[in-house]
Amino acid sequence: MISATERTANYAVLLVFTLFALWPIGTVLGAALGPDDAGGVGGLANFAAAWEQGRFGPSMLTSVAVSGFVVVVAGVLSVLAGYAFGTMRVPGAPVLFPLFLLGLMVPGEVIVVPLYFDLRTFGLTNTFWAIALPQVAQSVAFGTFWMRAYFRSQPASLIEAGRLDGAGTWRILWRILVPPARPAIVTMVVLTYLWTWNEFLIPLVMATDQALRTAPLGLAFFQGQYTSGFTLLAAGAVIVAAPVLIVYLFLQRHFIRGMLEGAVRE
């Protein structure tokens, strides 16, 4: 039984950490809504000015397209690969699965240069695919590890019961195993979306066309133009971060549940 003193201390500690986490966000948001550097009224006009001067429209659309493609493709492939490694006897699994894990262990900075020359050989550099496909591969590495752990934690009797009822491999996956896996899948989707949206190095190296700039790249070039205008930079940073915050707030209940439960259930 927790005493009133211990409960108060716990809330006090949580409040301190909450303020510590929210202080940078509040500072940037306050600067974005404050008077501009020319002494204007500020407010929402700062966001309109940053959007127009930074030309965030095309870069935001590129980030939405890349993130959507990576999340959908990597999510489906991760569920399929995790299902195979977690419930089936895959030939060569002791070798294949560690290869997937290499995608988690090898930093992207190590592979980006040889990957650029590989994609250039196939004529894919400076295209949408040069930005999206490497991130699909990176996300599948994590997603396969995550979903394999989840599927391995499911009772074998659940799968056997489905087979006794005449369910095939695909029906067992999509009708029996996937519905209760929603928290784990949502957690994987949110993390994949977050990493893809914030990716900076791959779009910078793989695509030099201005039309293919992602939102973080657009913010970086905007910063280069307005190094002394903190108000507009803060407004641009809020614009770029807003889609991630919106998606997280919309899915936070499932995301937190998936993180608390973990991919492995006892």
C-alpha positions as CSV (number, residue, x, y, z in Angstrom):
1,M,0.0,0.0,0.0
2,I,1.5,3.3,-1.1
3,S,1.3,6.0,1.5
4,A,0.2,9.6,0.8
5,T,3.7,10.9,1.2
6,E,5.1,8.4,-1.4
7,R,2.3,9.2,-3.8
8,T,2.9,12.9,-3.5
9,A,6.7,12.3,-4.0
10,N,5.9,10.2,-7.1
11,Y,3.7,12.9,-8.6
12,A,6.3,15.6,-7.8
13,V,9.0,13.6,-9.6
14,L,6.7,13.0,-12.6
15,L,5.9,16.7,-12.7
16,V,9.5,17.7,-12.7
17,F,10.3,15.3,-15.6
18,T,7.2,16.5,-17.5
19,L,8.3,20.1,-17.2
20,F,11.8,19.1,-18.2
21,A,10.5,17.4,-21.3
22,L,7.9,20.1,-22.3
23,W,10.2,23.1,-21.6
24,P,12.0,22.9,-25.0
25,I,8.7,22.4,-26.8
26,G,7.1,25.4,-25.0
27,T,10.2,27.6,-25.8
28,V,10.1,26.9,-29.5
29,L,6.3,27.2,-29.7
30,G,6.4,30.5,-27.7
31,A,9.1,31.8,-30.0
32,A,7.1,30.8,-33.1
33,L,4.0,32.7,-31.8
34,G,5.9,35.7,-30.5
35,P,6.6,39.0,-32.3
36,D,8.7,38.5,-35.5
37,D,12.2,39.8,-35.8
38,A,11.0,43.0,-37.5
39,G,8.8,43.8,-34.5
40,G,5.5,42.7,-36.0
41,V,2.5,41.2,-34.3
42,G,3.6,37.6,-34.7
43,G,1.1,34.9,-34.0
44,L,-0.2,32.7,-36.8
45,A,1.2,35.2,-39.3
46,N,4.7,33.7,-38.5
47,F,3.6,30.3,-39.6
48,A,2.1,31.7,-42.8
49,A,5.3,33.6,-43.5
50,A,7.5,30.6,-42.7
51,W,5.4,28.3,-45.0
52,E,5.6,30.7,-47.9
53,Q,9.2,31.8,-47.6
54,G,10.4,28.3,-46.8
55,R,8.3,26.7,-49.5
56,F,7.4,23.9,-47.2
57,G,4.4,22.7,-49.3
58,P,6.4,20.5,-51.7
59,S,8.7,19.2,-49.1
60,M,5.9,18.3,-46.8
61,L,4.1,16.5,-49.6
62,T,7.3,14.6,-50.4
63,S,7.7,13.6,-46.7
64,V,4.0,12.4,-46.6
65,A,4.5,10.3,-49.7
66,V,7.8,8.8,-48.6
67,S,6.5,8.1,-45.0
68,G,3.3,6.6,-46.3
69,F,5.0,4.4,-48.7
70,V,7.6,3.2,-46.2
71,V,5.1,2.6,-43.4
72,V,2.7,0.6,-45.6
73,V,5.3,-1.5,-47.5
74,A,7.6,-2.1,-44.5
75,G,4.7,-2.8,-42.2
76,V,3.2,-5.5,-44.5
77,L,6.6,-7.1,-45.1
78,S,7.5,-7.0,-41.4
79,V,4.2,-8.8,-40.5
80,L,4.8,-11.4,-43.1
81,A,8.5,-11.9,-42.2
82,G,7.8,-11.9,-38.5
83,Y,5.0,-14.4,-39.0
84,A,7.3,-16.7,-41.0
85,F,10.2,-16.5,-38.5
86,G,7.9,-16.7,-35.5
87,T,5.6,-19.6,-36.3
88,M,7.2,-21.6,-39.1
89,R,10.4,-23.6,-39.8
90,V,12.0,-21.4,-42.4
91,P,14.9,-23.0,-44.2
92,G,18.1,-21.2,-43.3
93,A,16.5,-19.2,-40.5
94,P,19.6,-19.4,-38.3
95,V,21.4,-17.5,-41.0
96,L,18.6,-15.3,-42.5
97,F,17.3,-13.8,-39.3
98,P,20.7,-12.5,-38.2
99,L,21.0,-10.9,-41.6
100,F,17.8,-9.0,-40.7
101,L,19.4,-8.0,-37.4
102,L,22.3,-6.5,-39.2
103,G,20.0,-3.7,-40.3
104,L,19.6,-2.8,-36.7
105,M,23.2,-3.0,-35.8
106,V,24.9,-1.3,-38.7
107,P,24.6,2.5,-38.6
108,G,23.2,4.2,-41.7
109,E,26.2,6.4,-42.0
110,V,28.3,3.3,-42.8
111,I,26.2,2.1,-45.7
112,V,25.0,5.3,-47.3
113,V,28.0,5.9,-49.6
114,P,28.2,2.4,-51.1
115,L,24.4,2.4,-51.3
116,Y,24.5,5.6,-53.3
117,F,26.8,4.0,-55.9
118,D,24.7,0.9,-56.0
119,L,21.5,2.9,-56.7
120,R,23.4,5.1,-59.2
121,T,24.3,1.9,-61.1
122,F,20.6,1.2,-61.6
123,G,19.8,4.8,-62.4
124,L,17.7,5.3,-59.3
125,T,19.5,8.2,-57.7
126,N,17.7,11.5,-57.5
127,T,14.4,9.7,-57.6
128,F,11.6,9.0,-55.1
129,W,12.7,5.3,-55.0
130,A,16.2,6.3,-53.9
131,I,14.7,8.0,-50.8
132,A,12.0,5.4,-50.0
133,L,13.6,2.0,-50.7
134,P,16.6,2.2,-48.4
135,Q,14.3,3.3,-45.6
136,V,12.0,0.4,-46.3
137,A,14.9,-1.9,-45.9
138,Q,15.9,-0.3,-42.6
139,S,12.4,-0.4,-41.2
140,V,11.8,-4.0,-42.2
141,A,14.9,-5.0,-40.1
142,F,13.3,-3.6,-37.0
143,G,9.7,-4.6,-37.9
144,T,10.7,-8.2,-38.5
145,F,12.5,-8.4,-35.2
146,W,9.5,-6.8,-33.4
147,M,6.8,-8.9,-35.0
148,R,8.7,-12.2,-34.8
149,A,9.0,-11.7,-31.0
150,Y,5.2,-11.1,-30.8
151,F,4.2,-14.1,-32.9
152,R,6.6,-16.3,-31.0
153,S,4.8,-15.3,-27.8
154,Q,1.4,-16.5,-29.0
155,P,0.2,-19.9,-27.8
156,A,0.9,-22.7,-30.2
157,S,-2.6,-24.1,-29.4
158,L,-4.1,-21.0,-30.9
159,I,-2.6,-21.8,-34.3
160,E,-3.4,-25.5,-34.0
161,A,-7.0,-24.7,-33.2
162,G,-7.2,-22.6,-36.4
163,R,-5.8,-25.4,-38.5
164,L,-8.2,-27.9,-37.0
165,D,-11.0,-25.6,-38.0
166,G,-9.7,-25.7,-41.6
167,A,-8.0,-22.3,-41.6
168,G,-5.0,-22.0,-44.0
169,T,-1.8,-20.1,-43.4
170,W,-3.1,-16.8,-44.6
171,R,-6.3,-17.0,-42.7
172,I,-4.5,-17.9,-39.5
173,L,-2.3,-14.8,-39.9
174,W,-5.0,-12.2,-40.8
175,R,-8.0,-13.5,-38.9
176,I,-6.5,-15.1,-35.8
177,L,-3.1,-13.5,-35.1
178,V,-3.2,-10.0,-36.5
179,P,-6.4,-8.7,-34.7
180,P,-4.9,-9.1,-31.1
181,A,-1.6,-7.8,-32.4
182,R,-2.9,-4.3,-33.0
183,P,-1.0,-2.6,-30.2
184,A,2.3,-4.2,-31.3
185,I,1.6,-3.3,-35.0
186,V,0.6,0.3,-34.1
187,T,3.8,0.7,-32.1
188,M,5.8,-0.5,-35.0
189,V,3.9,1.8,-37.4
190,V,4.4,4.9,-35.2
191,L,8.1,4.2,-34.7
192,T,8.6,3.6,-38.4
193,Y,6.7,6.8,-39.3
194,L,8.7,8.8,-36.8
195,W,12.1,7.5,-38.1
196,T,11.1,8.0,-41.7
197,W,9.7,11.5,-41.3
198,N,12.9,12.6,-39.4
199,E,15.4,10.9,-41.7
200,F,17.9,13.4,-42.9
201,L,21.0,11.7,-44.3
202,I,19.4,9.4,-46.9
203,P,17.3,12.2,-48.7
204,L,20.3,14.5,-48.5
205,V,22.6,12.0,-50.2
206,M,20.3,10.3,-52.6
207,A,18.4,13.2,-54.1
208,T,19.7,16.6,-55.1
209,D,16.5,17.7,-56.9
210,Q,14.7,20.5,-55.0
211,A,11.4,18.9,-55.8
212,L,12.5,15.8,-53.8
213,R,13.4,17.6,-50.6
214,T,11.8,16.2,-47.5
215,A,10.5,18.3,-44.7
216,P,13.7,18.1,-42.5
217,L,15.8,19.0,-45.6
218,G,13.5,21.9,-46.3
219,L,13.9,23.1,-42.7
220,A,17.7,22.8,-43.0
221,F,17.8,24.9,-46.2
222,F,15.4,27.4,-44.6
223,Q,17.7,27.7,-41.7
224,G,20.6,28.4,-44.0
225,Q,18.6,31.3,-45.5
226,Y,17.4,32.7,-42.2
227,T,20.2,32.0,-39.6
228,S,19.4,35.3,-37.8
229,G,15.6,35.0,-37.9
230,F,14.8,32.8,-35.0
231,T,11.1,33.5,-35.0
232,L,10.6,32.2,-38.5
233,L,12.9,29.2,-37.9
234,A,10.8,28.3,-34.8
235,A,7.7,28.5,-36.9
236,G,9.2,26.3,-39.5
237,A,10.3,23.8,-36.9
238,V,6.8,23.6,-35.5
239,I,5.4,23.1,-39.0
240,V,7.8,20.2,-39.7
241,A,7.2,18.6,-36.3
242,A,3.4,19.0,-36.3
243,P,2.6,15.8,-38.4
244,V,4.6,13.6,-36.1
245,L,2.9,15.0,-33.0
246,I,-0.6,14.7,-34.6
247,V,0.0,11.0,-35.5
248,Y,1.4,10.3,-32.1
249,L,-1.5,12.0,-30.2
250,F,-4.0,10.1,-32.4
251,L,-2.4,6.7,-31.8
252,Q,-0.9,7.3,-28.4
253,R,-3.2,4.9,-26.5
254,H,-2.3,2.0,-28.7
255,F,1.3,3.0,-28.9
256,I,1.7,3.2,-25.1
257,R,-0.1,-0.1,-24.7
258,G,2.2,-1.7,-27.2
259,M,5.3,-0.4,-25.5
260,L,4.1,-1.4,-22.0
261,E,3.1,-4.9,-23.1
262,G,6.2,-5.3,-25.3
263,A,6.5,-7.5,-28.2
264,V,7.1,-10.5,-25.9
265,R,4.3,-11.6,-23.6
266,E,4.9,-14.0,-20.8
